[in-house]
């Protein structure tokens, strides 16, 4: 049985450089997961239009605006799931499913389901709080659409980072742990 040898200083430096190179490539891949700026602007404007339309055009505006925004959302998802569509949307890379931390995926799905259920319940009950605020939808559209336009790319990078951070810090050879 051969005896294990101690790595030389050169071998250790080469190994450290290789690990830094792998981490740098992983960071570049995570940075490439976001969509193009124009996609954030487009969806920010759509969020604003969807929320502000009833204030300016009456409740009838939702009859044509909601299906139009829904169709664009479906088109967006279809484009994201094809190589050419992702290129058009400016998404150069995609996280592998094996890289996404299981707990993050579970928590994010629960949050989405709770928000969707709350929205459905709120829409069905339509509580009357007795307070009339004119153009509240427009103000909400400005805030949400503006946040998407200004912070959309950063939010995507932060989500991609948090989706993989936990797995990478616990037992990764890249961080010096085995």
Steps between C-alpha positions, in 0.01 A plus 500: 500500500656831396564752771313829476733789432475851630415747225776738410456873515464511122230231502314681778517829311376332181212337687405830663511674161281227348245539780498880456451452125205266559342747743552785252329300223213414733460870586501587129229239438288642783541851359382376161172363635318833493299630208573805288422847631229556238306200639493661846385829349231330291357307793523807726294697249254210469456481879436874508253481208315205649455673835434853370261417213186469718568844650510664157278281280256352751454144613441387140872539432577189699292291258753550221814579700506190721491250209763703313739501797430131563583417137826697526590315822439163331708612200779605739503157669500322163790716380697433820472127442660510156861574415419766239230655715739533792752665269237749382415580862869551579535203734844359425499224760265305720550341841503122499221350706760309700659833604179634655479439872196284581388708797507818291283338233249381760479835678466694175217273380317537832535879488366511143205276590414705810513827302286353221246366750487835680445681169218262403332534839536878491357513146204278592414677824579853381482651847377858531717675754295820476801700388504635147845589371487637146752356254639250751550247222705750304718574802547128563584450131764773516660343809495138378583577136774742606650245738505242222662744257759627749579181693390213273849385403632530853204304635563220248869481592419504872249218460746295295767559762276411795367193318850354488684667790392259775613191314834653405593617849430177690723237353654618178858424406505847343477651846773282644267241659473138410 
